[in-house]
Amino acid sequence: MSQLHKSGEDYLEAILFIEEQKGRVKSVDIANFLGVSKPSVNKALTILQEMGYVSKPSYGEVTITQEGRKKAKTVAVKHVALTRLLTEVLGVSADTAEKDACKIEHDISEETTQKLIEFLQTLGEK
């Protein structure tokens, strides 16, 4: 499987979130969530489908594959952990923390993510 770019990770994370909220995902939902055009969504979905992360008939609902779900959850865990670090530890505003976490989540290593999660767990224990 070829390398997934940051925008692809954002699409997968959005698909997972929308699925969890609505139970189904349509292209228009993704466009609204990400603030992009429907043609942009269709292009991204074509690439994600070729990579094996989603399934989408010409018209209808978008389905995330097992591999896509795994990747989306990895990104989502990083996003949540980073947002918590920025807001709870550093005191960054929620809006700024969301935006910054979205930028950082793509580049942070698995090792650092694991250490961050462990650190945040110790905060919850106090």
C-alpha positions in Angstrom: 0.0 0.0 0.0 1.4 3.4 -0.9 2.0 6.2 1.6 -1.1 8.0 2.9 -0.8 11.8 2.9 -1.9 14.1 5.7 -5.1 15.1 3.8 -5.9 11.4 3.4 -5.6 10.9 7.1 -7.9 13.9 7.7 -10.5 12.3 5.4 -10.3 8.9 7.1 -10.6 10.6 10.5 -13.6 12.6 9.3 -15.3 9.5 7.8 -14.8 7.6 11.1 -16.2 10.6 13.1 -19.2 11.0 10.9 -19.9 7.3 10.9 -19.9 7.3 14.7 -22.2 10.3 14.9 -24.7 9.4 12.1 -24.3 5.7 11.5 -23.7 6.3 7.8 -21.4 8.5 5.6 -22.2 10.4 2.4 -19.9 12.5 0.4 -21.8 15.7 1.2 -21.3 14.9 4.9 -17.5 14.7 4.4 -17.5 17.9 2.4 -19.5 19.8 5.1 -17.3 18.4 7.9 -14.0 19.3 6.3 -15.2 22.5 4.6 -14.2 21.3 1.1 -16.0 20.9 -2.2 -17.8 17.7 -3.3 -15.4 17.3 -6.2 -12.5 17.4 -3.8 -14.2 14.7 -1.7 -14.8 12.6 -4.8 -11.2 12.8 -5.8 -10.0 12.0 -2.3 -12.4 9.0 -2.0 -11.2 7.7 -5.4 -7.6 7.7 -4.1 -8.6 6.2 -0.7 -10.5 3.5 -2.5 -7.6 2.7 -4.7 -5.4 2.4 -1.5 -8.0 0.0 0.1 -9.1 2.4 2.8 -12.7 3.0 1.7 -15.4 1.5 -0.5 -17.7 3.8 -2.4 -20.1 3.0 -5.2 -20.7 5.7 -7.8 -23.7 6.9 -5.8 -24.3 6.0 -2.2 -22.7 5.7 1.2 -19.0 5.6 1.9 -17.8 2.6 3.8 -14.5 2.5 5.6 -12.6 -0.7 5.3 -11.0 -2.5 8.2 -7.6 -1.1 7.2 -9.1 2.4 6.8 -10.7 2.1 10.2 -7.4 1.1 11.8 -5.6 4.0 10.3 -8.4 6.5 11.2 -8.4 5.3 14.8 -4.7 5.8 15.1 -5.0 9.3 13.9 -7.9 10.0 16.1 -6.1 8.7 19.2 -3.2 11.1 18.4 -5.6 14.0 17.9 -7.4 13.4 21.2 -4.1 13.0 23.2 -2.6 16.1 21.6 -5.7 18.2 22.2 -5.7 17.1 25.9 -2.0 17.9 26.3 -2.5 21.4 24.8 -5.6 22.3 26.7 -5.2 20.5 30.1 -1.5 20.8 30.5 -0.4 23.8 28.6 -3.6 25.9 28.9 -4.1 26.5 25.2 -7.6 27.5 24.2 -9.8 24.7 22.9 -10.1 26.2 19.4 -6.4 26.7 19.0 -5.7 23.2 20.5 -8.0 21.6 18.0 -6.3 23.3 15.1 -2.8 22.6 16.3 -3.5 19.0 17.2 -4.8 18.5 13.7 -1.4 19.7 12.3 0.8 17.8 14.8 -1.1 14.4 14.6 0.3 13.6 11.2 4.0 14.0 12.2 4.2 12.7 15.7 5.9 9.3 16.1 4.2 6.2 17.6 6.8 6.3 20.4 6.0 9.9 21.4 2.3 9.2 21.1 2.6 6.3 23.5 4.6 8.3 26.0 2.0 11.1 25.7 -0.8 8.7 26.4 1.0 7.3 29.4 1.7 10.8 30.7 -2.0 11.8 30.3 -3.0 8.6 32.2 -0.9 9.7 35.2 -2.8 13.0 35.2 -6.1 11.2 35.5 -4.7 9.2 38.4 -4.0 12.2 40.6 
